[in-house]
Amino acid sequence: MLFRKQAPATPWAAAGRDKYSRNKEAPCFFIFNDTPNYRLNCNFVYLFVFLFAWFLLLLCWFPPTNTKTHTTQGLEGYASHVNDTKSLAPSIRTCDGSVSVYVYSLPAEFNVGLVEDCHHLNVYTDMCPHVANRGLGQPRPEMGSGAASWFVTHQFIAEMIFHARVENHPCRTWDPARADLFYVPFYGGLHASSKFRESDLIARDALAVRLADYLEGQPWWHRHHGKDHFLALGRTAWDFMRTDSGPDFGANCLLNLPAVQNMSVLTVERNPWQGRHQFGIPYPSYFHPSTWDEMLTWQNKVRLSERPHLWSFIGGPRKGLEKAAVREKIMAQCAESSRCKLVKCESGASECHEPSQVLGVMTKSQFCMQAAGDSFTRRSTFDAILAGCIPVFFSPHTAYTQYGWFLPEDRSAYSMYIDEKGSGSERIEEELLKISEEKLKRMRERVVDAIPRLTYAHPNASDVGFKDAVDVALAALSKHVSES
């Protein structure tokens, strides 16, 4: 470190000039003076200089850190930040050695270039508010004690949050020779949602094809032909598996490309029948804590929450979908019961998209119904668990065949299953009342215990103190790759 030079001394007074004249002894800054007063004064000076220099050394060697982030990060300068693999200093956390992940610095068209055109990322809504804060969305500090931990997070934005978390992960390596996983941060879900109405299939598939060509041209791809590479996608697998024989609802061909079929794919909903290399990851909810204390505070809050509703359902009807037919039964039975809280979601219903309203109902409910909708899975499942509400499933593909890395192996320990085609779906409340109070407490405790593993921690946190969804996914994926 460089120190500023001392400013020139002011002229001495006459007495001082005589005292320190050429024939007198120099002051203690140049030679030691034998008189007691000079020795004492010099000792204090040396002590002060030593302590000051030591303080400066500590300040430079251990600069202060801040785990919080500005809650309104704009898009300006975003591209240069995300794909600059050398701009991020390694995290102060330590890696346990179970995984070493290399992050590809992709051409901007595959991620940040998409985000910069956020107004056109979705044919149904403007995504600009949702891609803010590295995908966390708009801040909602009034929702919890951790003011910087609550956001209006979009349900299909996991790929951005995953990318931001891996960039700051302690097990990230900048040396591909040391990596056992290669992360390809393609924002495929955001791109897919911008092309749902593209009638030209070649144009709809073009970016996916270019990505496959790019990967096959990389030297580290050829080490294992892509088997140690992976994607993380924020939409369901169905949005990337268009077939020539099936209906065209806007999907592209990404997961059908031979190169991508060699890779592992993390997605919020996998194909239960053809997804051998697909692995379910949680939908993001609204809570993104930076510390373990914030997580414990929230867990204790939902653990002690009063729950006047035996059961609740937040959702709307889905006409013409066989897998969603059970919703009509749920809504009809709930509307007739004084023990059930129904929040009916219809077109333009803001209550269903308001985080405080959704969690407000769920934290007051013992059981939360999780019926399939447009697809098998629901973000609502993860909202319910965050609220400490026991999920009730009507299809095994809503959770059991999806999130094996994250949920307890014993399904009955944390959830209830009612076959959508069985007689139990005709008398839901009667089935719920069969659960004893003691078992109910045990189930809720397992639900609350699962919250950290299903949560995406704040990307800027330096040491959250628990394993979040990204930690769990990387460890499980590393094990899968090493064993395959």
C-alpha positions as CSV (number, residue, x, y, z in Angstrom):
1,M,0.0,0.0,0.0
2,L,1.2,3.5,-0.8
3,F,1.2,6.2,1.9
4,R,1.0,9.9,1.4
5,K,4.1,11.8,2.1
6,Q,4.2,14.0,5.2
7,A,3.5,17.6,4.6
8,P,6.4,20.0,5.1
9,A,6.8,21.2,8.7
10,T,5.9,24.7,9.7
11,P,8.7,27.1,10.5
12,W,10.0,26.7,14.0
13,A,9.8,29.5,16.6
14,A,13.0,31.2,17.6
15,A,13.4,29.1,20.8
16,G,12.8,26.0,18.9
17,R,15.3,27.0,16.2
18,D,18.0,27.4,18.8
19,K,17.2,24.2,20.5
20,Y,17.4,22.2,17.3
21,S,20.1,24.1,15.6
22,R,22.9,22.3,13.7
23,N,25.0,22.0,16.9
24,K,22.1,20.5,18.9
25,E,20.8,16.9,18.9
26,A,18.2,16.1,16.3
27,P,14.6,15.2,17.4
28,C,13.6,11.6,18.0
29,F,12.4,11.1,14.5
30,F,16.0,11.0,13.3
31,I,18.1,9.8,16.2
32,F,17.4,8.7,19.7
33,N,17.7,11.4,22.4
34,D,19.0,10.3,25.7
35,T,16.9,12.5,27.9
36,P,14.0,10.8,29.6
37,N,11.3,13.0,28.2
38,Y,12.4,12.5,24.7
39,R,12.6,8.8,25.2
40,L,9.1,8.7,26.6
41,N,7.7,10.9,23.8
42,C,9.4,8.9,21.1
43,N,8.0,5.6,22.5
44,F,4.5,7.0,22.3
45,V,5.1,8.2,18.7
46,Y,6.5,4.8,17.7
47,L,3.6,3.0,19.3
48,F,1.1,5.3,17.5
49,V,2.8,4.8,14.1
50,F,2.9,1.0,14.6
51,L,-0.7,0.7,15.6
52,F,-1.8,3.0,12.8
53,A,0.2,1.0,10.2
54,W,-1.3,-2.3,11.6
55,F,-4.8,-0.9,11.3
56,L,-4.3,0.0,7.7
57,L,-2.8,-3.4,7.0
58,L,-5.9,-5.2,8.5
59,L,-8.2,-2.9,6.6
60,C,-6.6,-3.7,3.3
61,W,-6.2,-7.4,3.9
62,F,-9.7,-8.0,5.2
63,P,-12.0,-5.4,3.5
64,P,-15.5,-5.1,4.9
65,T,-18.1,-7.2,3.1
66,N,-21.8,-6.7,2.6
67,T,-24.1,-9.6,1.9
68,K,-27.1,-7.4,1.0
69,T,-27.9,-6.2,-2.5
70,H,-29.6,-3.2,-3.9
71,T,-33.2,-4.2,-4.4
72,T,-33.7,-2.3,-7.6
73,Q,-30.9,-3.4,-9.9
74,G,-31.5,-2.2,-13.4
75,L,-30.5,-3.8,-16.6
76,E,-27.8,-1.3,-17.5
77,G,-24.4,-3.0,-17.7
78,Y,-26.0,-6.4,-17.1
79,A,-24.5,-8.1,-20.1
80,S,-21.0,-7.2,-19.3
81,H,-21.4,-8.5,-15.7
82,V,-23.1,-11.9,-16.3
83,N,-20.8,-13.3,-19.0
84,D,-17.6,-12.0,-17.6
85,T,-16.2,-15.0,-15.8
86,K,-13.2,-13.1,-14.5
87,S,-15.0,-10.2,-13.0
88,L,-16.4,-12.1,-10.0
89,A,-14.1,-12.7,-7.1
90,P,-14.4,-16.2,-5.5
91,S,-16.8,-16.3,-2.6
92,I,-15.5,-16.2,1.0
93,R,-17.3,-19.5,1.6
94,T,-15.4,-22.7,1.4
95,C,-16.3,-25.6,-0.9
96,D,-16.7,-29.0,0.7
97,G,-15.1,-30.7,-2.3
98,S,-18.1,-32.6,-3.4
99,V,-18.5,-30.7,-6.6
100,S,-16.5,-28.5,-8.9
101,V,-18.5,-26.6,-11.5
102,Y,-17.3,-24.5,-14.4
103,V,-19.6,-21.9,-15.8
104,Y,-19.5,-21.3,-19.6
105,S,-19.2,-17.7,-20.8
106,L,-21.8,-18.0,-23.5
107,P,-22.3,-15.5,-26.4
108,A,-24.8,-12.9,-25.2
109,E,-27.6,-14.2,-27.5
110,F,-28.0,-17.2,-25.3
111,N,-28.7,-15.3,-22.0
112,V,-28.1,-11.6,-21.4
113,G,-28.9,-10.6,-24.9
114,L,-32.4,-12.1,-24.3
115,V,-32.8,-10.2,-21.0
116,E,-31.9,-6.9,-22.6
117,D,-35.0,-7.3,-24.7
118,C,-37.2,-8.1,-21.7
119,H,-40.3,-6.4,-23.1
120,H,-40.5,-9.2,-25.7
121,L,-39.6,-12.2,-23.5
122,N,-43.1,-13.4,-23.1
123,V,-46.0,-13.3,-25.4
124,Y,-48.4,-12.8,-22.5
125,T,-46.7,-10.3,-20.2
126,D,-43.9,-7.8,-19.9
127,M,-41.0,-9.6,-18.2
128,C,-38.9,-6.5,-17.4
129,P,-40.1,-6.2,-13.8
130,H,-39.5,-9.9,-13.3
131,V,-35.9,-10.1,-14.6
132,A,-34.8,-7.3,-12.3
133,N,-32.5,-8.1,-9.4
134,R,-30.9,-11.1,-11.3
135,G,-34.3,-12.7,-11.7
136,L,-35.6,-12.2,-8.1
137,G,-38.1,-9.6,-9.4
138,Q,-39.4,-6.6,-7.5
139,P,-38.6,-6.3,-3.8
140,R,-41.4,-6.6,-1.2
141,P,-39.7,-5.7,2.1
142,E,-43.0,-5.4,4.0
143,M,-43.6,-9.2,3.7
144,G,-41.1,-10.4,6.3
145,S,-38.4,-9.5,8.9
146,G,-35.7,-10.0,6.4
147,A,-36.5,-6.9,4.4
148,A,-34.1,-7.6,1.5
149,S,-35.2,-11.2,1.2
150,W,-38.7,-11.0,-0.2
151,F,-39.5,-10.4,-3.8
152,V,-42.3,-10.8,-6.3
153,T,-40.6,-13.7,-8.1
154,H,-42.0,-15.0,-11.4
155,Q,-42.7,-18.7,-11.4
156,F,-40.8,-19.3,-14.6
157,I,-37.6,-17.5,-13.8
158,A,-35.5,-20.2,-12.0
159,E,-32.9,-20.3,-14.8
160,M,-31.8,-16.7,-14.1
161,I,-31.7,-17.2,-10.3
162,F,-29.8,-20.5,-10.7
163,H,-27.2,-18.7,-12.9
164,A,-26.7,-15.9,-10.4
165,R,-26.3,-18.4,-7.6
166,V,-23.8,-20.6,-9.4
167,E,-21.7,-17.5,-10.4
168,N,-21.2,-16.8,-6.7
169,H,-21.0,-20.4,-5.5
170,P,-17.9,-21.5,-3.5
171,C,-17.5,-24.7,-5.6
172,R,-17.3,-22.7,-8.9
173,T,-13.9,-23.2,-10.6
174,W,-12.3,-21.0,-13.3
175,D,-10.2,-23.9,-14.4
176,P,-12.2,-26.3,-16.7
177,A,-9.5,-29.0,-16.2
178,R,-10.6,-29.2,-12.5
179,A,-14.3,-29.3,-13.2
180,D,-16.6,-32.3,-12.8
181,L,-19.6,-30.3,-14.0
182,F,-20.0,-27.8,-16.8
183,Y,-22.9,-25.4,-16.5
184,V,-24.4,-24.0,-19.7
185,P,-26.3,-20.8,-18.6
186,F,-28.8,-20.8,-21.4
187,Y,-32.0,-18.8,-20.7
188,G,-34.0,-21.3,-22.7
189,G,-37.3,-20.8,-20.8
190,L,-37.3,-17.1,-21.4
191,H,-36.5,-17.6,-25.1
192,A,-39.2,-20.3,-25.4
193,S,-41.9,-18.0,-24.0
194,S,-41.0,-15.3,-26.5
195,K,-41.6,-17.7,-29.4
196,F,-44.8,-19.6,-28.5
197,R,-46.6,-17.8,-31.4
198,E,-43.9,-18.3,-33.9
199,S,-45.4,-20.3,-36.7
200,D,-42.1,-20.8,-38.6
201,L,-40.6,-23.9,-36.8
202,I,-37.1,-23.3,-38.2
203,A,-37.1,-19.8,-36.7
204,R,-38.6,-21.1,-33.4
205,D,-35.8,-23.8,-33.1
206,A,-32.9,-21.7,-34.5
207,L,-31.4,-20.5,-31.2
208,A,-31.5,-24.0,-29.7
209,V,-29.8,-25.4,-32.7
210,R,-27.1,-22.7,-32.5
211,L,-26.5,-23.5,-28.9
212,A,-26.0,-27.2,-29.7
213,D,-23.6,-26.3,-32.5
214,Y,-21.7,-24.0,-30.1
215,L,-21.3,-26.7,-27.4
216,E,-20.1,-29.3,-29.8
217,G,-17.4,-27.0,-30.9
218,Q,-16.0,-26.5,-27.4
219,P,-12.9,-28.5,-26.4
220,W,-14.3,-29.6,-23.0
221,W,-17.4,-31.0,-24.6
222,H,-15.4,-33.8,-26.2
223,R,-13.9,-35.1,-23.0
224,H,-17.2,-36.9,-22.2
225,H,-19.3,-35.9,-25.2
226,G,-21.4,-33.6,-23.0
227,K,-22.3,-36.1,-20.3
228,D,-20.8,-33.8,-17.6
229,H,-22.6,-30.7,-19.0
230,F,-26.0,-29.5,-17.8
231,L,-28.7,-26.9,-18.4
232,A,-31.1,-25.3,-15.9
233,L,-34.4,-24.3,-17.4
234,G,-37.2,-22.3,-15.8
235,R,-40.1,-23.8,-17.8
236,T,-41.4,-27.3,-18.0
237,A,-39.8,-30.0,-20.2
238,W,-42.9,-30.0,-22.4
239,D,-41.9,-26.6,-23.7
240,F,-38.8,-28.0,-25.3
241,M,-40.0,-31.4,-26.6
242,R,-42.0,-30.7,-29.7
243,T,-42.6,-33.7,-31.8
244,D,-43.8,-34.0,-35.4
245,S,-46.7,-36.3,-34.5
246,G,-48.0,-34.4,-31.4
247,P,-49.9,-31.1,-31.2
248,D,-48.1,-27.9,-31.6
249,F,-48.6,-25.6,-28.6
250,G,-45.6,-23.5,-29.2
251,A,-42.7,-25.7,-28.0
252,N,-39.3,-25.9,-29.6
253,C,-37.0,-28.9,-30.1
254,L,-34.2,-28.2,-27.6
255,L,-34.5,-31.4,-25.6
256,N,-34.8,-33.5,-28.7
257,L,-31.5,-32.4,-30.1
258,P,-28.9,-35.3,-30.0
259,A,-26.3,-33.1,-28.3
260,V,-28.7,-32.0,-25.6
261,Q,-29.8,-35.5,-25.0
262,N,-26.3,-36.3,-23.9
263,M,-26.5,-33.6,-21.2
264,S,-28.3,-33.4,-17.9
265,V,-31.3,-31.0,-17.8
266,L,-32.6,-29.4,-14.6
267,T,-36.2,-28.2,-15.1
268,V,-39.1,-27.2,-13.0
269,E,-41.0,-30.2,-14.5
270,R,-39.5,-33.2,-16.1
271,N,-41.1,-35.7,-18.4
272,P,-41.9,-38.6,-16.1
273,W,-41.7,-41.1,-18.9
274,Q,-39.0,-39.9,-21.3
275,G,-36.9,-37.7,-19.0
276,R,-34.1,-40.1,-18.1
277,H,-31.6,-37.2,-18.0
278,Q,-34.1,-34.7,-16.7
279,F,-34.2,-33.7,-13.1
280,G,-36.9,-31.6,-11.4
281,I,-35.8,-28.5,-9.5
282,P,-38.1,-26.3,-7.4
283,Y,-40.1,-23.5,-8.7
284,P,-38.9,-20.3,-7.1
285,S,-41.1,-18.9,-4.4
286,Y,-40.9,-15.3,-2.9
287,F,-38.4,-15.9,-0.1
288,H,-34.6,-15.5,-0.9
289,P,-32.8,-15.2,2.5
290,S,-29.2,-14.1,2.8
291,T,-28.5,-15.6,6.2
292,W,-29.4,-18.7,8.3
293,D,-31.0,-16.4,10.9
294,E,-33.5,-15.1,8.4
295,M,-34.4,-18.7,7.5
296,L,-34.8,-19.8,11.2
297,T,-36.9,-16.7,11.9
298,W,-39.3,-17.6,9.1
299,Q,-39.4,-21.3,10.0
300,N,-40.3,-20.4,13.6
301,K,-43.0,-18.0,12.4
302,V,-44.8,-20.6,10.2
303,R,-44.2,-23.3,12.8
304,L,-46.2,-21.3,15.4
305,S,-48.8,-19.9,13.0
306,E,-52.4,-20.2,14.0
307,R,-54.3,-22.2,11.3
308,P,-58.0,-21.8,11.5
309,H,-58.6,-23.3,8.0
310,L,-58.5,-27.1,7.8
311,W,-57.8,-26.9,4.1
312,S,-57.6,-24.4,1.3
313,F,-57.3,-24.2,-2.5
314,I,-55.9,-21.3,-4.5
315,G,-56.5,-21.8,-8.2
316,G,-59.0,-21.7,-11.0
317,P,-60.8,-24.2,-13.3
318,R,-59.0,-25.7,-16.3
319,K,-61.5,-26.6,-19.0
320,G,-60.8,-29.4,-21.4
321,L,-57.8,-30.8,-19.5
322,E,-58.3,-34.3,-18.1
323,K,-55.5,-34.1,-15.6
324,A,-57.1,-30.9,-14.2
325,A,-60.6,-32.3,-13.9
326,V,-60.2,-32.8,-10.2
327,R,-60.1,-29.1,-9.7
328,E,-63.8,-28.9,-10.3
329,K,-64.4,-31.4,-7.4
330,I,-62.0,-29.5,-5.1
331,M,-63.6,-26.1,-5.8
332,A,-67.1,-27.4,-5.4
333,Q,-66.4,-29.2,-2.1
334,C,-64.4,-26.3,-0.7
335,A,-67.1,-23.7,-1.5
336,E,-69.6,-25.8,0.5
337,S,-67.4,-26.3,3.6
338,S,-67.0,-23.8,6.5
339,R,-63.6,-25.4,7.1
340,C,-62.1,-24.6,3.7
341,K,-60.8,-21.3,2.3
342,L,-61.2,-21.0,-1.5
343,V,-59.4,-18.3,-3.5
344,K,-60.7,-18.6,-7.0
345,C,-58.3,-17.5,-9.6
346,E,-59.8,-16.2,-12.8
347,S,-58.6,-14.0,-15.6
348,G,-57.2,-10.8,-14.2
349,A,-57.6,-11.9,-10.5
350,S,-54.8,-10.0,-8.8
351,E,-55.3,-11.7,-5.4
352,C,-53.8,-15.0,-6.8
353,H,-50.7,-13.1,-7.9
354,E,-50.2,-11.1,-4.8
355,P,-47.5,-12.9,-2.6
356,S,-48.9,-11.6,0.7
357,Q,-52.4,-12.8,-0.1
358,V,-51.2,-16.2,-1.3
359,L,-49.0,-16.8,1.7
360,G,-51.5,-15.3,4.0
361,V,-54.1,-18.0,3.2
362,M,-51.5,-20.8,3.2
363,T,-50.0,-19.9,6.6
364,K,-53.6,-20.1,8.1
365,S,-54.3,-23.5,6.5
366,Q,-53.5,-27.0,7.8
367,F,-53.7,-28.6,4.3
368,C,-53.2,-27.0,0.9
369,M,-54.7,-28.7,-2.2
370,Q,-52.2,-29.2,-5.1
371,A,-54.2,-30.2,-8.2
372,A,-52.6,-30.4,-11.6
373,G,-53.3,-27.5,-14.0
374,D,-51.9,-26.7,-17.4
375,S,-49.2,-29.2,-16.5
376,F,-48.7,-31.7,-13.7
377,T,-46.6,-29.4,-11.4
378,R,-47.4,-26.1,-9.6
379,R,-45.4,-23.3,-8.1
380,S,-48.2,-23.4,-5.5
381,T,-46.6,-26.6,-4.0
382,F,-43.5,-24.6,-3.0
383,D,-45.5,-21.6,-1.8
384,A,-47.4,-24.1,0.4
385,I,-44.3,-25.7,1.9
386,L,-42.8,-22.2,2.4
387,A,-46.0,-21.4,4.4
388,G,-45.7,-24.6,6.5
389,C,-48.9,-26.0,4.9
390,I,-49.1,-29.7,4.3
391,P,-49.5,-30.3,0.5
392,V,-52.2,-32.7,-0.7
393,F,-51.5,-34.2,-4.1
394,F,-53.9,-35.8,-6.6
395,S,-51.3,-37.0,-9.1
396,P,-48.0,-38.6,-8.4
397,H,-46.5,-36.5,-11.1
398,T,-47.1,-33.2,-9.3
399,A,-44.2,-33.9,-6.9
400,Y,-43.4,-37.5,-6.2
401,T,-41.9,-38.3,-9.7
402,Q,-40.4,-34.8,-10.0
403,Y,-38.4,-33.6,-7.0
404,G,-36.7,-36.7,-5.5
405,W,-33.5,-34.8,-4.7
406,F,-35.4,-32.3,-2.5
407,L,-38.3,-33.9,-0.8
408,P,-38.3,-36.6,1.9
409,E,-38.3,-40.1,0.6
410,D,-41.3,-41.1,2.7
411,R,-44.1,-39.3,1.0
412,S,-46.6,-39.8,3.8
413,A,-44.2,-38.1,6.2
414,Y,-44.8,-34.6,4.7
415,S,-47.8,-34.9,2.3
416,M,-51.1,-36.6,1.7
417,Y,-52.1,-38.3,-1.5
418,I,-55.7,-38.6,-2.8
419,D,-56.1,-40.4,-6.1
420,E,-57.9,-38.0,-8.4
421,K,-59.8,-40.9,-9.9
422,G,-60.6,-42.6,-6.6
423,S,-63.5,-42.3,-4.3
424,G,-61.4,-40.1,-1.9
425,S,-61.6,-37.2,-4.3
426,E,-65.3,-37.1,-3.8
427,R,-65.0,-36.6,0.0
428,I,-61.8,-34.7,0.5
429,E,-62.6,-33.2,3.9
430,E,-63.5,-36.6,5.3
431,E,-60.1,-37.9,4.2
432,L,-58.3,-35.0,5.8
433,L,-60.1,-35.5,9.1
434,K,-58.7,-39.0,9.4
435,I,-55.3,-37.5,10.2
436,S,-54.7,-37.4,13.9
437,E,-53.6,-34.2,15.6
438,E,-50.3,-35.9,16.6
439,K,-49.5,-37.0,13.1
440,L,-50.5,-33.6,11.8
441,K,-47.8,-32.0,14.0
442,R,-45.2,-34.4,12.8
443,M,-46.1,-33.9,9.1
444,R,-45.9,-30.1,9.5
445,E,-42.5,-30.4,11.2
446,R,-41.2,-32.3,8.2
447,V,-42.7,-29.7,5.9
448,V,-41.0,-26.8,7.8
449,D,-37.7,-28.8,7.9
450,A,-37.8,-29.1,4.1
451,I,-38.0,-25.3,3.5
452,P,-34.3,-24.6,3.2
453,R,-33.7,-27.3,0.5
454,L,-36.5,-25.9,-1.6
455,T,-35.5,-22.2,-1.3
456,Y,-33.3,-20.2,-3.7
457,A,-31.0,-18.2,-1.4
458,H,-30.2,-14.6,-2.4
459,P,-27.5,-14.7,-5.1
460,N,-25.4,-12.0,-3.5
461,A,-25.3,-13.7,-0.1
462,S,-21.7,-14.6,0.9
463,D,-22.5,-17.3,3.5
464,V,-26.2,-18.3,3.9
465,G,-25.4,-21.0,6.4
466,F,-27.6,-23.7,4.9
467,K,-27.8,-25.8,1.7
468,D,-30.4,-24.2,-0.6
469,A,-31.9,-25.6,-3.8
470,V,-28.8,-24.9,-5.9
471,D,-26.5,-26.5,-3.4
472,V,-28.7,-29.6,-3.3
473,A,-29.0,-29.8,-7.1
474,L,-25.2,-29.4,-7.7
475,A,-24.3,-32.1,-5.2
476,A,-26.9,-34.6,-6.5
477,L,-26.0,-33.9,-10.1
478,S,-22.3,-34.4,-9.4
479,K,-23.1,-37.7,-7.9
480,H,-25.2,-38.7,-10.8
481,V,-22.5,-37.8,-13.4
482,S,-19.8,-39.6,-11.5
483,E,-21.9,-42.8,-11.3
484,S,-23.2,-42.8,-14.9
